[in-house]
């Protein structure tokens, strides 16, 4: 019975839960609820009725149960026998036991049972608990129905019928009551979408908010009235027979229903809900195309910003928002504002950074904002990613630069100390082990040289001054060279020492010399790099002082503006700007103090340091200026500011003077020597230019004599030679199947030479023609000899070579036939171009002799300058080895020019002289202190070589080009006259090869004239 009551309680308690699941519309709710109810009901029927009835009616089972649970021993032993005896006595018929004794036993057991508490044996507590659970479950059910009558009722209907609104009436409400629906969408004006009609739909609506939707449909019956229910509103429909029409406004997502009414306005029937979806107006998209990310720009520059924006319906405005340092909110700059509200917009804006008043080192956050034209829900904005604009600060950049170079300098000093304190440096106590132990120092030296070269490359890419990264490149190259020499010498010495050589042998002495040379190189590099760092620090101080003066002038302008128009807005702006400038000046002064501590005393004098201390103390005067402004004493404030300005101006002069190197320093003498060397190079260039001009005049007269000879030969001279060349070409083309690599090679080379000959004759380049005919004649003659040898073999062995005999004979005739025309051309050209001495007058030959002597003097001067270059390089790493080779090349070119002059060949001499001038020009450019500037005359620290031939830093594909930074030089480039050069042979050959490519028919004459001019 207790189990039955528990099952009943579970059934009643689960009922509201099952109804709630059914009302939620879950597809699993109904089968799950029905299954649960069926199980609970089945358990109640089985346990509470069937099983309980069966167990109660079975007295034997009851007797056995009591016999097991009673505490009386008498009942335990006699209860079941008493039941058995009573059952036998109840039957009719004889029994095999005494009826009297059986009745007495039954009476005694009954008496004992009446005296025993049977409730203890069969307690009713489980039954009472089951009943209590049933009451609690019933109370829960009643409360749920009372509080949630609607959902409970709906859940019961859904559970029973499986659909909403069970029963005949509810089922009729769920069915459609209209036919297909025609929808006409009238979109909001801001979308600029045309009206759209969609026939034969199920009525589902999807449109932007604010869209007016017109409905047309047909009812399934004749009507008196009809409405469309949308949310809480019932909108009337026009009824014409069975035709219905009306409209609704799309405002929020939901649904609508058709409802039919009778003449008295009572609801007859209502259709199913039809969804309404509101299409969301997307936010505009904005994107900054250029710059792609964070950039660093120069102060007072203009940044070009390219942008794109788009919206699904239209843009009303595109703006640039940027936040200046210290500002509390961003400033807004409208880029586009269009009444037409296009869907897509793009443009370009040149942002002038001067107007916002930005200072070096400032960072500006900026982004693009696009606003749409949504007049219904309210305008929405979309923004791009935030990007940052860093204003390049020369002082900040130089601080980073100085730190990097200072670290490199410290490594150089450490390496120098390792070399100086090496245990094998002195002969006394030197052992093989000590010599070998220094191999690690060699490796560190090589690594340091490569590291310095890599640092030079990094600084070059980081907008560092060219002299600085060039100097590091020179030092790195020299360091690598000397360390490699020491390492090689040590490896050689180690091999000899292992073979038994003594510690005073030549390999050991060579090692000592290599190490001493490396020590000298590193000592020179340490002193030079320290001077460069100090020089850079001084320039940084000068830059900071100029920035301080500029900020002070800005503040003076603001004070003047406030004095003329003292309004509250200008006054507040003045106070804000003064606080900002004061903080900026304090920061700059702190940096200046840090820089001044690292500068060697010999590079900055005490007077400049005093000016620096006075300028730092002048910052306290800002408090006085602010106090005077609060009191309204503008004139007194301007006077105090003027005092600060005078102090800053004086500081700027002192620091600029120190930065220019006007103070005497350890490298001032070297700087003057370098300036003298640059002047001597300039003078040598001028003298060489004069010799070249005089040689060009002699070459011109020789060229004129050649033209006269050509005219005497006749107008058809060139054509005759070309015909002979064509005859030789045709004879060679007739040669077939050379049957030998050597013959084929001679044939090919002879044909190429004849082709070059024809092109050279076409443009009247007789020098190149003579060279080409000589080559062609050589290969044609060799080919003829080979072919004649093959023909002789075919005649000697007719049986074996009968298949090729005829062809060999023909090839021999054709090959030999090509030789005479070429010989005739050679003879004609030799008669045209006599030896240079024969083409010159006695006066010109005398002049050439004088020029040769003058050229010899210039060659000796070039040799002396090269010696001076080596001497300068001993004092500091100014010139790389390639620059010294260039100087040697100048002398070699001058010597070759002298040889050509002595041979009375003005053409060859002018070509060598021009080459020497080109190299002298490169030397001059490399000696400039900075790009486009003059050489550092009187400077305390001479700048390193900056021209072509500088050591290439790692990663440079340009090699030792002087313009490794990729920027275009502003140097003026001289365009030489047509006759200043003798065209190099390789260039002339390339032109002839290009001529072989042919040209369109109507352009052949123009192309011919072009090549005639280009090879003159």
C-alpha positions, 0 to 999 in steps of 0.5 A: 500500500505504501508503494501505491501511495508513493507512485500516486504521489509521483504521478501527481507531482510530475503532472505540472512538470509534464504540462509545462514541457508540453506547453513549451512546444518541445517535440519530445515533451508529449512522448516523454510526458505520456510515457512518464504518466503511463509508467506512473499509472501502471505502477499505481495499478500494479502495486496499489490494487493488484498486488495489494489485493493479492497479498491481503487475501492470502492469509497463509502469507500473512501468518508466515509474515507475522510469525517472522516479526512477532516477539512472542516465542509462543506465537512464532511456534504456533501461529502458522500451525494454528492457521493450518489447523483452522483451515483443515477444520473449516473443510467438511469431512473427517480429519486425522487429528483431534478436533478438541485439541486443535480448537484448544490450540487455536484458542490459546494462540488467539489469546496470545495474539490478543495480548501481543502488540501486532502494530510493532510487527506490522507498522503503518508508518510507510503507509502514512509516509506515502499518504503524506507524499500524496498530499504534498504532490496534490498541493503542488498540483493545485498551486501550479494550476492556480498560478499558471492556469493558462500554461497548464491548460495549454500543456494539458491540451497539447499533451492530450491532442498533440496540437495547440488548441485541441478540440474542434474550435481550436483546430479550425483556428490553426488553419489558413483562412486566406489564399496567397498574399500579394505584398508591396514594400514601400521602403523608407526614403533614406534607403533609396530603394524602389517600391517592390511588389511580390505576388503569390507569397505565404505572407512572410515579411522581411524588410528594413524598419520603417517599411510600409507593407501593403497586403492583398489577399482573398478570404475563404468566405464572404465577410462583413469585417476583417482585421490584421492583428499585428502585436497588440494592434488590430488594423482594419482591412478593406473588404470587397466581397472576398477580396481583402486589402490593407497595410502595416508598418514594419517596426519590430520583429514578430508576427501578424494574423488575419481575423474575420469578424461578424457584423457585430464585431465578434471574432469568427475565426483567426488564421495562423501567425505569419512571421515578420522579420526586421532587416537590420541596417548594418553599420557603415564600414570604414577603412584606411588604405594608406598608410597601411599601419603605424608610420613614423613621419618627419615633423611639419610634413604632410601625410597622404591618407587614402580611405574607403567607406561603404554602407548598405544604404548610404553614407552621410559623412566621412570624418577623420578623428585624431587625438593629440598628446595630452588631449582628453577627447579626439578632434574631428576633421570632416573629409566628406559630407554629401547630401546625395549619400552615396553607398560607397565613398573613397578619397584622399586627404593630405593631412597637414601636421603643422596645423595640429601643432605636433612636436617631434616625439609625439604620437597621434592616434587616429581612425576613420569614422563613417556615418550612415543616413538612417533617419528611422532608427537613428544614424549609426557610425562605423570606425576603422582600426586605430592607427598611430602616427609617430612624429620623428624625433631627431633627438630620440633617434640619435639617442638610440643611435649613440647608445648602439654605437657606444655599445660597439665602442665598449666591445672594441675596447674589450677586444683591445684589452684582450689583445694587449693583455694576451699572454703570448704577446711577449717573447718571454714566457711564450709557449705553444699552449699560450699561442694556441689559447688565443685562437678564441680571441681571434674568433671574437675579433672576427665576430666583432668585425661582422657585428660592426658591419651588421650594425652599419647596415641596421643604422643605414636602414634606420635613417642614421646619418650616412657618415656614421654607418659608413664609419662603422662599415669601414671599422668593421671591414678593417677589423675583419681583415686584421682579425682574419690575418691574425687568425690565419697567421696563428693557424700557420704558426700552430702547424709549424710548431706542431712540426717542431718549429721553434718559438722564434721561427718566422711563422711565430714572428709573422703572428706577432706582426699580425697581432701588433697590426691588429692592435694598431688598427683597433686603437685607431678605431677606438679613438676615432669611434669615441670622437664620432660618438662625442661629435654626434652627442654634441650635434644632438645637444644642438638639435635639442637646443634648437627645439627648445628655442622653437618652443619658446618662440611658440610660447611668445607668439601665444603670449602676444596673441593673448596680449592683443585679445585677452579672452578666457579661451585664449587664456586657458589655451595659453596656460595649457600650452605653457604647462605642456611646453614646460614639461617638454622643456624639462624633458629636453633639459634632462636629456641634454644633461645626460648627453653632456655627461658622456662627452669627453671634456676636450670636445666641449668647453666649460663655457658651454656647460655653464650655459647648459646649467643656466638654461636648466635653472631658467625653467624655474622662471616658468612658475614666475611667468604663470604667476604673473599671468594669473595676476594679469601682468602680461607685459612682465610675463613677456619680459621674463620669457624674453630672458629665458629666450636669451639664455636659450639662444646663447646656449644654442650658439655655444652648442652649435659651435662645439658641434661644428668642431670649432674647438680644437680636438685630437682629430682637428689636425687630421681634419685639416689634412683631409681638407688639404687632401680634398683640395689637392684632388680637386686641383688634380681634377682641374689639371686633368680636365685641361689636358683632356680638352687639349687632347680632344682638340687634337682628336678632332683634327685627326677625325676631320682628316679621316673624313676627308679620306673617306670623301676622296674614296668616293660617295659609294665607298661604303656601299662597295665594301658592304657588297664585298661583305655580302659576297663573303656572307653568301659564300659562307652560307653555301657551306653545308654540313661542316662535319666537325666541331672546329669547322662549325665553330669557325664558320659560325664565328666568321659569319658573326664577324661579317655581320658585325662588319656590315653593321659597322660599315652601315654606321661608318664605324671604321675602327670597329669595321677593321676589327670585325674584318680581321676576325672574320678573315681569320676564321674564314681562312681557318675554315677554308684550310679545314675544308680544303683538307677534307676535299683532299682526303676525299680525293685520296680515298674516293671509295671510302668517302664517295658519299661526301666527296662532292659536298667536300669539294663544294664546301672547299670552293665556297669557304675559299671564295669568302676569303678574297672579298674580306681581304679586299675590305681589309686592304681598303680599310688599312689604306683609309686608316693609316697609323696615327702618326701619319695622320697628324701634322708635325705641329700636332705631334709636337703638341702630343709630346708636350701633353704626354709630358704633362700627363706624366707629371699628373700621374706622379701627382696622383701617386703622391696623393695615394701615398698621402691617403695611406698616411691619413688612413694610419691616423683614422679609418677614413678610407677603405681599401677600395678607395685606395685602389681607386686612387691607384686606378687613377694613376694607372689610367693616367699612365696609359693615357701618356702611353697613347699620347707617346704613340700619337693616338689622341683617341685612345688617350682621351678615353683613358683621360676621361676614365681617370677624370671619372674616378677623380670625380668619385674620389671628390664625392667620397670626400664630402662631409655629407651628401651634397655638402662640402668637405669638413674643413677645420672639423674636429672629427673628419668624416669617413669616406662616403663615395663609391668603393665604401665597404658593402654592409651585409645584405647590400645587393648594390655592393660598394655603390655610394648610394646604398641607402636607395635615395636619389642624389641631388648632385648635378650630373654632367651629360658629356658631349658626343665626342668626349668618349671613345666608345668602349669595345663591349658597348660598341659590340652590344650596339651591333648586336642590337642592330641585328634584331631588325626593325619595321620597314617604315622605321629602318631609316630612323633606326639606322640614323640612331645607331650612326649617331650613337657609335660616333 
